[in-house]
Amino acid sequence: MKTVFPDKAVLVQKKVTFEALRRLVMKTPVKTGRAQGNWQVTIGNPAEGQLDIVDPDGKNTISAGMAALVNLQPYQVVWISNNVDYIEALEHGHSQQAPQGMLSVTVEEMKGMFEREE
């Protein structure tokens, strides 16, 4: 069994979080960019409430998510949340832009990445 040092664990966690966030943001249907702008990265607890942000290309949301990880400590829990009131409808195929959703597709993709690494 390999030993993972704390610094390496944080680096891996940041990379995985970045990739998951990037995929979620890019898969989120865009009408105004409000749903894309509401993906929030937090440490320790999920985000509460909605942001008053519109980010139709997703770049600012991804940057903000990565900035939230600057002080990440080894083995802390990282959350990626979206609290817009219609995010569940989008996840369940309400938009033709993402008929399969965003989160479930991203989770399966990420699982596939780790299965290949073994």
Steps between C-alpha positions, in 0.01 A plus 500: 500500500632844408534769763357835397670797659275789606641748245445248220146432625415871484641528149297201381187635668545838331548337160193280541291794623615715209415232246158427654417872522614565143286216370195607701522862391554413135208253499258742666243632252531870426208732449619792712805343669343514845512123555861489381593787730354326802737205520675566832804329649520499879706321762339321793134577430288538187425851379179659618287723282521620144751742355394806302744410222454441129793322335401378153848374405575354845855633525441719806319218680787259441754762613300575815475130577872453477563812710282346772754216529804716573497417871391138464658280767565127468190281518245781527167442329441710189148571376383604156146635534243677288196647673302662221139401546483322163828304512318171566280555194812558291660187644192299405509604134279810497735665250571355157855633543562237768231231468709256707571755772836625622577350838417136429695512172800663669500249786506211252780664302705557815446143616625386162816707540583328828418154371759550225761607756487174696 
